């Protein structure tokens, strides 16, 4: 596939990659981009390869990305994902080409290894149940940090764009949860990966598609537009139960070093609060003082830091592998009314080592609670329909009741009060991150994290005012 590589200049490759949504380092200064390895997938028209590209930054760091590449004759009139073209050839991002997807599926179905001078690409399906080569291939929604396509409305192929060294948590978690009896996932059907001198990395996975499903975010917004918005309270309890079952499953194997629960050290808890404290100080130092939506927390940075200091717990429970990016957009409700949890790869902006680290399961819980708050406010911002009074509190409590009924209690701090205190730490951490993000990217939504921080300050005030 060298012929494809030589058709793409470094300047052209850089222009294409920097314009893609899956390229996550747009704010960094790029020193250069090049193809390090090209894995042949099909060596007849359309010529197809799987390239590993390196993006180099000043001063001396780099990232690796997966870029499938196709080449067709110019006369073919191909128009999708074009990288470059001349009078003879069109070179394009092959994730837009059903022919590429079919060839990758065929390789996974046959358990093929493709060797190159730099390494081996391994294509696998578990338990001898190969995925059928699809007739129909379509993209799944808009491009995000990864690229996903639907195969015959039965499976989904997700290609990881940015590559990290080691097994991707998505593959690792799906294997583990399937083996330990957690059924609320889209089953793993196949995967492909790379080993070699450049990197050992998971390149992509195939899971079952959940037809007719609605993600939790859209479901909540629809419910809040309905005549009975409080019907989601029962759904929230069920979702809490499933979340507790997921964490119990993830903590169920003490013999697997990658998943065995561990005790939370005092040092780790201190580092967490110190990190959050630093972020609070930093963002409140730079907080504009004359912006209306910020007024409920303007000038209250010291109060927020004192709130964090007051949220101390004697025991933080245990740490486990967890979802890592848990919110309403990561869960689906199927046509049968059941919930399915998706996207176990963790936060794409974090390193693979960070995403595989063990943490308190209450981080996931806090993520979902903040998602409820976002949905309640988004209903007003997007649809002009405010959530009814008391809706968010009722949904939060139902979710927590369901969670606490199913979660392994040894993972949590002893007593509901300590659980709530540690949850508040994680919610505060999340809300402060959200505040920074919304100020920088979505000023019209800044009132959402502001309300979350103000709510915690008000709760703290109420506690202090309550007689002992």
C-alpha positions as CSV (number, residue, x, y, z in Angstrom):
1,X,0.0,0.0,0.0
2,X,3.0,2.3,-0.3
3,X,1.3,3.8,-3.4
4,X,-1.4,5.2,-1.3
5,X,1.0,6.8,1.1
6,X,3.1,8.5,-1.6
7,X,0.0,10.2,-2.9
8,X,-0.5,12.1,0.4
9,X,1.9,14.9,1.2
10,X,2.5,15.8,4.8
11,X,0.8,19.2,4.3
12,X,-2.3,17.6,2.8
13,X,-2.4,15.0,5.6
14,X,-2.1,17.6,8.2
15,X,-4.9,19.8,6.7
16,X,-7.2,16.8,6.6
17,X,-6.5,15.4,10.1
18,X,-6.6,18.8,11.9
19,X,-10.1,19.4,10.4
20,X,-11.6,16.1,11.8
21,X,-13.8,16.0,14.9
22,X,-11.9,13.0,16.1
23,X,-8.7,14.9,16.3
24,X,-8.7,16.0,19.9
25,X,-5.7,18.3,20.3
26,X,-6.7,21.2,18.1
27,X,-5.4,23.8,20.6
28,X,-1.9,22.4,20.5
29,X,0.8,23.5,18.1
30,X,1.4,20.7,15.6
31,X,5.0,20.2,14.4
32,X,4.2,17.6,11.8
33,X,2.1,14.6,10.8
34,X,3.2,11.5,9.0
35,X,2.2,7.9,8.2
36,X,4.3,5.5,10.4
37,X,2.7,2.2,9.2
38,X,0.3,1.0,6.6
39,X,-1.5,-2.3,7.0
40,X,-2.9,-3.7,3.8
41,X,-6.6,-4.6,3.9
42,X,-7.4,-5.0,0.1
43,X,-4.8,-4.9,-2.6
44,X,-7.1,-4.5,-5.6
45,X,-9.4,-1.7,-6.5
46,X,-10.5,-0.1,-4.3
47,X,-7.1,-0.3,-2.7
48,X,-7.6,-0.2,1.1
49,X,-5.2,0.1,4.0
50,X,-5.2,0.8,7.7
51,X,-2.7,3.5,8.5
52,X,-1.2,4.4,11.8
53,X,-0.3,8.1,11.7
54,X,1.8,10.2,14.1
55,X,1.0,13.7,15.1
56,X,4.0,15.5,16.5
57,X,3.7,18.5,18.8
58,X,6.0,21.2,20.1
59,X,8.0,20.6,22.3
60,X,8.6,16.9,21.4
61,X,5.4,15.0,22.3
62,X,3.2,13.0,20.0
63,X,-0.1,11.2,19.5
64,X,-0.9,8.2,17.3
65,X,-4.2,7.9,15.4
66,X,-5.9,5.2,13.3
67,X,-6.7,6.4,9.7
68,X,-8.1,3.9,7.3
69,X,-7.1,4.9,3.8
70,X,-8.8,4.1,0.4
71,X,-7.7,4.8,-3.1
72,X,-10.0,4.8,-6.1
73,X,-9.7,6.0,-9.7
74,X,-10.7,9.6,-10.2
75,X,-13.2,8.4,-12.8
76,X,-15.1,6.6,-10.1
77,X,-16.5,9.9,-8.8
78,X,-15.9,9.0,-5.2
79,X,-17.0,11.9,-3.0
80,X,-16.7,10.9,0.7
81,X,-14.0,11.7,3.2
82,X,-11.6,12.9,0.5
83,X,-8.0,13.5,1.7
84,X,-6.5,14.4,-1.7
85,X,-7.0,13.7,-5.4
86,X,-5.3,14.2,-8.8
87,X,-6.2,13.3,-12.4
88,X,-5.7,9.6,-11.7
89,X,-6.6,8.8,-8.1
90,X,-8.8,9.9,-5.2
91,X,-7.4,9.1,-1.7
92,X,-10.0,9.2,1.1
93,X,-10.8,8.2,4.7
94,X,-11.9,4.6,4.2
95,X,-14.2,4.6,7.3
96,X,-16.6,6.2,4.8
97,X,-16.3,3.2,2.5
98,X,-18.5,0.1,3.0
99,X,-15.9,-2.0,1.1
100,X,-13.4,-1.3,3.8
101,X,-15.8,-2.1,6.6
102,X,-16.7,-5.4,4.9
103,X,-13.1,-6.4,4.5
104,X,-12.3,-5.7,8.2
105,X,-15.3,-7.8,9.2
106,X,-14.2,-10.6,6.9
107,X,-10.8,-10.5,8.5
108,X,-12.3,-10.7,12.0
109,X,-14.6,-13.5,11.0
110,X,-11.6,-15.6,9.7
111,X,-9.3,-14.7,12.6
112,X,-6.6,-13.4,10.3
113,X,-3.3,-11.9,11.2
114,X,-1.8,-9.3,8.8
115,X,1.9,-8.8,9.2
116,X,3.9,-5.7,8.2
117,X,7.6,-4.9,8.8
118,X,6.5,-2.9,11.9
119,X,4.1,-5.3,13.5
120,X,1.0,-7.5,13.3
121,X,-2.7,-6.5,13.0
122,X,-4.8,-9.2,14.7
123,X,-8.5,-9.7,13.7
124,X,-10.6,-11.8,16.1
125,X,-14.1,-12.9,17.1
126,X,-14.8,-14.6,20.4
127,X,-16.0,-18.1,20.9
128,X,-15.9,-19.0,17.2
129,X,-19.0,-16.9,16.4
130,X,-17.9,-14.7,13.5
131,X,-19.9,-11.6,12.6
132,X,-21.6,-12.0,9.2
133,X,-20.1,-9.8,6.5
134,X,-22.7,-7.0,6.1
135,X,-24.6,-6.1,3.0
136,X,-25.7,-2.7,4.4
137,X,-23.2,-0.3,6.1
138,X,-24.2,3.1,7.4
139,X,-22.6,5.7,9.8
140,X,-24.0,5.8,13.3
141,X,-24.7,9.5,13.9
142,X,-22.1,12.3,13.7
143,X,-18.4,11.7,14.0
144,X,-17.1,12.1,17.6
145,X,-13.8,11.0,19.2
146,X,-14.3,7.6,17.4
147,X,-16.0,6.5,14.2
148,X,-18.9,4.0,14.3
149,X,-20.9,2.3,11.6
150,X,-24.0,0.0,11.7
151,X,-23.8,-3.4,10.0
152,X,-27.1,-4.6,8.6
153,X,-28.9,-3.0,11.6
154,X,-27.5,-5.9,13.7
155,X,-24.0,-4.9,14.9
156,X,-22.0,-1.7,15.3
157,X,-18.3,-1.4,14.4
158,X,-16.5,1.2,16.4
159,X,-13.0,2.3,15.3
160,X,-10.9,4.0,17.9
161,X,-9.2,7.0,16.3
162,X,-6.7,8.1,18.9
163,X,-4.6,5.1,20.0
164,X,-3.2,4.5,23.5
165,X,-0.7,1.9,24.4
166,X,-2.4,-1.2,25.9
167,X,-5.8,-2.8,25.7
168,X,-8.6,-0.3,25.3
169,X,-11.0,-0.3,28.4
170,X,-13.9,-0.9,26.1
171,X,-12.6,-4.3,25.0
172,X,-11.4,-5.2,28.5
173,X,-14.6,-4.2,30.3
174,X,-16.9,-5.9,27.8
175,X,-14.9,-9.2,28.1
176,X,-15.0,-9.0,31.9
177,X,-18.6,-8.0,32.3
178,X,-19.7,-10.7,29.9
179,X,-17.7,-13.3,31.8
180,X,-19.1,-12.2,35.2
181,X,-22.8,-12.2,34.4
182,X,-23.7,-8.5,33.8
183,X,-26.2,-8.7,30.9
184,X,-27.0,-5.0,30.5
185,X,-24.4,-4.4,27.8
186,X,-24.4,-4.8,24.0
187,X,-22.5,-8.1,23.6
188,X,-19.0,-8.1,22.2
189,X,-18.9,-9.8,18.8
190,X,-15.4,-9.1,17.4
191,X,-12.4,-6.8,17.7
192,X,-9.1,-6.0,15.9
193,X,-5.8,-4.8,17.4
194,X,-2.2,-4.1,16.6
195,X,1.0,-5.3,18.2
196,X,4.5,-4.2,17.2
197,X,7.3,-1.8,17.7
198,X,5.2,1.3,17.2
199,X,2.4,0.4,19.6
200,X,0.3,-2.4,21.1
201,X,-3.2,-1.1,20.9
202,X,-6.9,-2.0,20.4
203,X,-8.1,-0.6,17.0
204,X,-11.8,-1.4,17.1
205,X,-14.6,-3.5,18.4
206,X,-17.9,-4.9,17.1
207,X,-21.0,-5.1,19.4
208,X,-24.6,-5.9,18.9
209,X,-26.8,-3.0,17.7
210,X,-29.8,-2.1,19.9
211,X,-32.5,-1.3,17.3
212,X,-35.4,1.0,18.3
213,X,-33.6,2.2,21.4
214,X,-33.5,5.7,22.9
215,X,-30.5,7.0,24.8
216,X,-31.2,8.3,28.3
217,X,-30.7,11.9,27.4
218,X,-33.3,12.0,24.6
219,X,-35.6,9.9,26.8
220,X,-35.5,12.4,29.7
221,X,-36.0,15.4,27.3
222,X,-39.0,13.6,25.8
223,X,-40.5,12.7,29.2
224,X,-40.1,16.3,30.4
225,X,-42.2,17.5,27.4
226,X,-44.9,15.0,28.2
227,X,-48.0,15.2,30.4
228,X,-46.4,13.0,33.1
229,X,-42.7,14.0,33.6
230,X,-42.6,12.3,37.0
231,X,-42.9,8.8,35.3
232,X,-39.1,8.9,34.8
233,X,-38.7,8.6,38.6
234,X,-39.4,4.8,38.4
235,X,-37.0,4.6,35.4
236,X,-34.3,6.3,37.5
237,X,-34.7,3.8,40.2
238,X,-34.3,0.9,37.7
239,X,-31.2,2.6,36.2
240,X,-29.8,3.0,39.7
241,X,-30.3,-0.7,40.4
242,X,-28.5,-1.6,37.1
243,X,-25.7,0.8,38.0
244,X,-25.3,-0.9,41.4
245,X,-25.3,-4.4,39.7
246,X,-22.6,-3.2,37.2
247,X,-20.3,-2.0,40.0
248,X,-20.9,-5.2,42.0
249,X,-20.0,-7.3,38.9
250,X,-16.8,-5.2,38.3
251,X,-15.8,-5.9,41.9
252,X,-16.5,-9.6,41.9
253,X,-13.2,-11.1,40.9
254,X,-10.4,-10.7,43.5
255,X,-8.1,-12.9,41.5
256,X,-7.9,-10.7,38.4
257,X,-5.3,-8.0,39.2
258,X,-6.8,-5.6,36.7
259,X,-10.2,-5.7,38.4
260,X,-9.7,-6.8,42.0
261,X,-11.1,-4.2,44.4
262,X,-8.5,-2.3,46.5
263,X,-8.7,-0.2,49.7
264,X,-8.7,3.6,49.3
265,X,-5.6,5.1,50.9
266,X,-5.7,8.3,53.0
267,X,-3.1,9.7,50.6
268,X,-5.3,9.1,47.5
269,X,-8.3,10.8,49.1
270,X,-6.1,13.7,50.2
271,X,-4.7,14.0,46.7
272,X,-8.2,14.0,45.2
273,X,-9.4,16.9,47.5
274,X,-6.1,18.8,46.9
275,X,-6.6,18.5,43.1
276,X,-10.2,19.7,43.3
277,X,-9.2,22.5,45.7
278,X,-6.5,23.8,43.2
279,X,-9.0,23.7,40.4
280,X,-11.6,25.7,42.5
281,X,-9.0,28.3,43.3
282,X,-7.9,28.6,39.7
283,X,-11.3,29.0,38.2
284,X,-12.7,31.4,40.8
285,X,-9.6,33.5,40.5
286,X,-10.3,34.0,36.7
287,X,-14.1,34.1,37.1
288,X,-15.7,37.2,35.4
289,X,-17.5,39.3,38.0
290,X,-20.0,41.0,35.8
291,X,-21.7,38.1,34.0
292,X,-25.3,37.6,35.1
293,X,-25.5,33.8,35.1
294,X,-22.4,33.7,37.3
295,X,-23.8,35.9,40.1
296,X,-25.0,33.1,42.4
297,X,-21.4,32.0,42.9
298,X,-19.5,35.2,42.1
299,X,-17.0,36.0,44.9
300,X,-17.7,32.7,46.7
301,X,-14.6,30.8,45.8
302,X,-13.5,30.6,49.4
303,X,-16.9,29.3,50.4
304,X,-16.6,26.6,47.8
305,X,-13.1,25.6,49.0
306,X,-14.4,25.5,52.6
307,X,-17.3,23.3,51.5
308,X,-14.8,20.9,50.0
309,X,-12.8,20.9,53.2
310,X,-15.9,20.1,55.2
311,X,-16.7,17.1,53.0
312,X,-14.4,14.7,54.9
313,X,-15.2,11.1,55.4
314,X,-13.5,8.6,57.7
315,X,-13.6,5.9,55.1
316,X,-13.9,6.3,51.3
317,X,-14.8,2.6,50.7
318,X,-13.0,0.7,48.0
319,X,-11.8,1.5,44.5
320,X,-12.6,-0.6,41.5
321,X,-12.6,-0.4,37.7
322,X,-15.6,1.7,36.7
323,X,-17.3,3.2,33.7
324,X,-15.4,6.5,33.9
325,X,-17.7,8.6,31.7
326,X,-21.1,7.8,33.0
327,X,-24.1,9.9,32.0
328,X,-27.5,9.7,30.4
329,X,-26.0,9.7,26.9
330,X,-24.1,6.4,27.8
331,X,-27.2,4.4,28.5
332,X,-30.0,3.1,26.1
333,X,-33.5,2.0,26.9
334,X,-34.4,-0.7,24.4
335,X,-37.8,-1.5,22.9
336,X,-38.3,-4.0,25.6
337,X,-37.9,-1.4,28.3
338,X,-34.6,-2.7,29.5
339,X,-31.5,-0.5,30.0
340,X,-28.2,-1.1,28.2
341,X,-24.9,0.5,29.3
342,X,-22.5,1.7,26.5
343,X,-19.1,3.2,25.9
344,X,-16.8,1.7,28.5
345,X,-13.7,3.3,27.1
346,X,-13.8,6.2,29.6
347,X,-13.1,9.9,29.0
348,X,-11.3,10.1,25.6
349,X,-9.3,13.1,26.8
350,X,-7.6,11.0,29.5
351,X,-4.7,8.7,28.9
352,X,-5.3,5.0,28.7
353,X,-3.6,4.5,32.0
354,X,-5.9,7.0,33.7
355,X,-8.9,5.4,32.1
356,X,-7.9,2.0,33.4
357,X,-7.2,3.2,36.9
358,X,-9.3,2.0,39.8
359,X,-11.5,4.7,41.5
360,X,-14.5,5.0,43.8
361,X,-17.6,3.7,42.0
362,X,-19.3,6.8,43.4
363,X,-17.6,8.7,40.6
364,X,-19.9,7.1,38.2
365,X,-22.9,7.8,40.4
366,X,-21.9,11.5,40.6
367,X,-21.6,11.6,36.8
368,X,-25.2,10.4,36.4
369,X,-26.6,12.7,39.1
370,X,-25.0,15.7,37.3
371,X,-26.5,14.4,34.1
372,X,-30.0,14.6,35.6
373,X,-29.3,18.2,36.5
374,X,-28.1,18.9,33.0
375,X,-31.2,17.3,31.5
376,X,-33.5,19.3,33.7
377,X,-31.9,22.6,32.7
378,X,-31.5,21.5,29.0
379,X,-35.2,21.0,28.8
380,X,-35.7,24.7,29.5
381,X,-32.8,25.9,27.3
382,X,-33.6,23.6,24.3
383,X,-37.3,23.1,24.5
384,X,-38.6,25.9,26.6
385,X,-40.1,23.4,29.1
386,X,-38.7,23.7,32.6
387,X,-38.6,20.6,34.7
388,X,-41.4,20.5,37.4
389,X,-40.5,21.7,40.9
390,X,-39.0,18.8,42.8
391,X,-38.4,16.7,39.7
392,X,-34.6,16.6,39.9
393,X,-34.6,15.8,43.7
394,X,-37.1,13.0,43.1
395,X,-35.1,11.5,40.3
396,X,-31.8,11.8,42.2
397,X,-33.3,10.1,45.3
398,X,-34.9,7.3,43.2
399,X,-31.6,6.6,41.4
400,X,-29.7,6.5,44.7
401,X,-32.2,4.2,46.4
402,X,-32.0,1.8,43.5
403,X,-28.2,2.0,43.5
404,X,-27.7,1.4,47.2
405,X,-30.2,-1.5,47.1
406,X,-28.0,-3.4,44.6
407,X,-24.4,-2.1,45.0
408,X,-21.9,-4.2,47.0
409,X,-21.9,-2.2,50.3
410,X,-18.2,-3.0,51.0
411,X,-17.3,-0.7,48.1
412,X,-19.0,2.3,49.8
413,X,-18.2,4.4,52.9
414,X,-20.1,3.2,55.9
415,X,-23.5,4.9,56.4
416,X,-25.6,7.0,54.1
417,X,-24.2,10.3,55.5
418,X,-20.7,9.3,54.5
419,X,-21.9,8.1,51.1
420,X,-23.6,11.5,50.5
421,X,-20.5,13.4,51.6
422,X,-18.2,11.5,49.2
423,X,-20.8,11.9,46.5
424,X,-20.7,15.6,47.1
425,X,-16.9,15.7,46.6
426,X,-17.3,14.0,43.2
427,X,-20.3,16.1,42.2
428,X,-18.4,19.3,43.2
429,X,-15.4,18.1,41.2
430,X,-17.6,17.5,38.2
431,X,-19.5,20.8,38.5
432,X,-16.2,22.8,38.7
433,X,-15.0,21.0,35.5
434,X,-18.4,21.8,33.9
435,X,-18.1,25.4,34.8
436,X,-14.7,25.7,33.1
437,X,-16.0,23.9,30.0
438,X,-19.2,26.0,29.7
439,X,-17.4,29.3,30.1
440,X,-15.0,28.3,27.4
441,X,-17.3,26.6,24.9
442,X,-21.0,27.1,25.7
443,X,-21.7,30.3,27.7
444,X,-25.5,29.9,27.3
445,X,-25.2,26.8,29.4
446,X,-23.1,28.2,32.2
447,X,-26.1,28.5,34.5
448,X,-26.2,24.7,34.8
449,X,-22.9,24.1,36.7
450,X,-23.5,27.4,38.5
451,X,-26.8,26.0,39.9
452,X,-25.1,22.8,40.9
453,X,-22.4,24.6,42.9
454,X,-24.9,27.0,44.4
455,X,-27.1,24.1,45.4
456,X,-24.3,22.4,47.3
457,X,-23.4,25.7,49.0
458,X,-27.1,26.1,50.1
459,X,-27.2,22.5,51.4
460,X,-24.1,23.2,53.4
461,X,-25.7,26.4,54.8
462,X,-28.8,24.4,55.7
463,X,-26.7,21.8,57.6
464,X,-24.9,24.5,59.5
465,X,-28.2,26.1,60.4
466,X,-29.7,22.9,61.6
467,X,-29.4,22.6,65.4
468,X,-27.4,19.6,66.6
